[in-house]
Amino acid sequence: MNKPLSEQTALITGGATGIGRAFAEALLESGIGAVVIASRRRDVLENAAGELNAAHGPRVHPFAFDIRDRQQTEALVADTIHKFGSVDVLINNSGLAVPETVTGITDTGWDEVLETNLRGAVWLTQLVLPKMFEQNFGDIVNVSSQAGKHGYADVPSYCVSKFGLLGFAESLRDDVRKRSANVRVFNFCPGLVDVETPPDHPPRPGFIHVRNMGRTLIYALSLDRDVILEDINIYSR
């Protein structure tokens, strides 16, 4: 089963800035029906939605929420499904790092990182899956990192969260495989991403330009539904 992109709705956490915004722009340019961008800062969300709608038509809808709050997360998914009928593309992009050494990890830093980067993504996935199973269609995109494959001494909790996101995705793939569900799971594992350089300028040395994240997303989503594309490693040579 397939569904035209023009009839699909994407939900992108952290969708107002950086990689999330690049994903939103790429989906809009490719003709998606609606994009919900969600994060904590309402002013940033509304500014981003205004700019994107001015450029691409009124298809972007901001929703302010805290991914660490279960009720707010449930409200986000419920509101999206109520307005648009489904979440066809879920992009788990929210993420942060707290720089602490292995011996200096604090409870506060650990909880903030793990609740944002991992538990929130698990919650959102659990909430959208029933509708995806019901319609037998959906794509889940997890933004992990090269820190999900390699440990770094200055951000151990961030590495744990990104390793954990990949592990959760493996379990999710096995689940949908056993159900024979038409739900795909993609993991992006980027290295350094330049989100500040304008689109018509080269990125900083050692970085990839953020536009390449959007291009790669569209490529992955355009593949035949029976094609498996697992971890997508993307970084500067």
C-alpha positions in Angstrom: 0.0 0.0 0.0 1.2 3.5 -0.8 -0.2 6.9 0.0 0.5 10.1 -2.1 2.8 12.5 -0.3 0.2 15.2 -1.0 -2.2 13.3 1.3 0.3 12.7 4.1 1.0 14.6 7.3 4.4 14.8 9.0 5.0 15.5 12.6 8.5 16.8 13.3 9.8 17.5 16.8 12.4 20.2 17.0 10.9 21.2 13.6 11.4 25.0 13.9 15.2 25.1 13.7 18.2 23.3 12.4 17.8 19.7 11.1 14.1 19.7 11.9 13.5 22.8 9.8 15.5 21.4 7.0 13.3 18.3 7.0 10.2 20.5 7.0 11.4 22.5 4.1 12.4 19.4 2.1 9.0 17.8 2.7 7.2 21.0 1.7 9.2 21.3 -1.5 8.3 17.7 -2.3 4.6 18.4 -2.0 3.6 17.0 1.4 0.0 17.8 2.5 0.7 19.1 6.0 3.6 19.5 8.4 3.3 19.9 12.2 6.4 21.4 13.8 6.6 20.9 17.6 8.9 22.1 20.3 8.9 24.1 23.5 9.4 27.7 22.3 6.1 29.0 20.9 7.6 32.2 19.6 10.3 30.3 17.6 7.7 27.9 16.3 5.3 30.6 15.2 8.1 32.6 13.4 9.3 29.4 11.6 5.7 28.5 10.6 5.1 32.0 9.3 8.3 31.9 7.2 7.7 28.4 5.8 4.0 29.2 5.0 5.0 32.4 3.2 7.4 30.4 1.0 5.4 27.2 0.5 1.7 27.9 1.3 -0.3 27.4 4.5 0.7 23.8 5.2 2.8 24.2 8.4 1.2 24.1 11.8 3.1 24.9 15.0 2.4 23.2 18.3 4.2 24.2 21.5 4.8 21.3 23.9 7.5 19.8 26.2 8.5 16.4 25.1 9.3 15.5 28.7 5.7 15.9 29.7 3.5 12.8 28.9 0.2 14.7 28.8 1.6 17.4 26.5 3.0 14.7 24.2 -0.4 12.9 24.1 -2.1 16.3 23.3 0.3 16.9 20.4 -0.5 13.5 18.8 -4.2 13.7 19.5 -4.5 17.3 18.1 -2.6 16.2 14.9 -4.7 13.2 14.3 -7.9 15.2 15.0 -7.0 17.9 12.5 -5.4 15.8 9.8 -6.6 12.3 10.3 -3.2 10.6 10.8 0.5 11.0 11.4 2.0 9.4 8.3 5.6 10.5 8.9 6.9 10.9 12.5 10.3 12.5 12.8 11.9 12.1 16.2 14.3 15.0 16.0 14.2 16.6 19.4 17.6 16.4 21.1 20.0 18.1 23.4 23.4 17.4 25.1 24.6 18.3 28.5 28.5 18.4 28.6 29.6 16.3 31.6 32.4 13.9 32.1 31.7 10.2 32.8 32.6 10.8 36.5 30.7 14.1 36.6 27.3 13.0 35.3 24.6 14.6 37.4 21.1 13.3 38.0 19.7 16.5 36.5 21.8 16.4 33.4 21.2 12.6 32.9 17.4 13.0 33.3 17.1 16.0 31.0 19.0 14.3 28.2 17.5 10.8 28.5 13.9 12.1 28.9 14.3 14.5 25.8 16.3 12.3 23.4 15.0 8.9 24.2 11.9 8.6 26.4 10.1 11.3 24.4 10.8 9.5 21.2 9.5 6.3 22.7 6.3 8.0 23.8 5.7 9.6 20.5 6.3 6.3 18.6 3.9 4.5 20.9 1.2 7.1 20.4 1.4 7.2 16.6 1.8 3.5 15.9 -1.9 2.4 16.5 -3.0 4.8 13.7 -0.2 3.6 11.4 -1.2 0.0 12.0 -4.8 0.8 11.5 -4.2 2.5 8.1 -1.3 0.0 7.3 1.0 2.9 6.4 3.6 5.0 8.1 7.2 6.1 8.3 9.2 6.7 11.5 12.4 8.6 11.3 14.7 8.7 14.2 17.5 11.3 14.3 20.3 9.6 16.2 24.0 10.6 15.7 27.5 9.3 15.2 27.4 9.6 19.0 24.9 6.7 18.7 27.7 4.6 17.3 30.8 6.0 19.0 31.3 7.1 22.6 32.6 10.6 23.4 34.1 11.4 26.8 32.5 14.9 27.1 28.9 13.9 26.4 28.3 10.4 27.8 24.6 10.8 28.6 24.0 12.1 25.0 25.8 9.0 23.7 23.7 6.7 25.9 20.5 8.4 24.6 21.5 8.0 21.0 22.7 4.4 21.3 19.4 3.7 23.1 17.4 5.3 20.3 19.0 2.9 17.8 18.3 0.0 20.1 14.7 1.0 20.4 14.5 1.3 16.6 15.8 -2.2 16.2 13.0 -3.5 18.5 10.5 -1.4 16.6 11.6 -2.9 13.3 11.3 -6.4 14.6 7.8 -5.6 15.9 6.5 -4.2 12.6 8.2 -7.1 10.7 6.4 -9.7 12.8 3.1 -7.9 12.3 3.8 -7.6 8.5 2.9 -3.9 8.9 3.6 -1.4 6.2 5.6 0.8 8.5 9.2 1.7 7.8 11.8 2.8 10.3 14.8 4.9 9.3 17.6 6.0 11.5 19.8 9.1 10.6 23.2 9.0 12.2 24.9 12.3 11.1 28.2 13.6 12.1 28.7 17.4 12.4 25.9 19.3 10.7 26.2 23.0 9.7 22.8 24.6 10.4 24.0 28.2 10.2 25.6 28.6 6.7 23.2 29.9 4.0 22.0 27.3 1.4 24.1 28.8 -1.4 27.4 28.8 0.6 29.7 25.8 1.4 29.6 24.4 4.9 32.3 24.9 7.5 35.2 22.4 7.2 34.4 19.1 8.7 30.6 19.7 8.6 27.9 18.7 6.1 25.4 21.4 5.1 22.0 20.8 6.7 20.3 20.8 3.3 21.8 17.4 2.8 19.8 16.0 5.6 16.6 17.1 3.9 17.7 15.7 0.6 18.5 12.4 2.2 15.1 12.3 3.9 13.3 12.7 0.6 15.4 10.0 -1.0 14.7 7.5 1.9 11.0 8.2 1.8 10.9 7.8 -2.0 12.1 4.2 -2.0 9.7 1.4 -2.7 7.8 0.3 0.4 9.5 -3.1 0.4 13.0 -1.7 0.4 14.8 -1.7 3.8 17.1 1.1 4.5 18.4 1.0 8.1 21.0 3.3 9.6 21.9 6.2 7.4 25.4 7.4 8.2 26.1 10.9 6.8 29.1 13.0 7.5 31.8 15.1 5.9 34.8 13.4 4.3 
